[in-house]
């Protein structure tokens, strides 16, 4: 099985920072940390599973990269948008799933 190195683009890092602030305002610190840990584990799982995803047909996804793929979070509230460059998976953005419509 092929494995990839996972990199997080600065735009996706900004998404994580924004999400962290949003979660901390609505949850306990422990709850926010647990939520974020689950998200980081999902992102890291792309090191193994990225090759199973095909490029998305959604224009909302492809605007970040012509060969962008999407992985939906465990709770279906977030979409991890990524593309593969040789041996590396680049996470381009983390967007609310409800905003991905076309």
Secondary structure, DSSP 4 states (H G I P E B T S, - for coil): ----EEEE-HHHHHHHHHHHHHHHHHS-HHHHHHHHHHHHHHHHHHHHHGGGPPPP--HHHHTT-TT-EEEE-TTSSEEEEEEEETTEEEEEEEEEGGG---
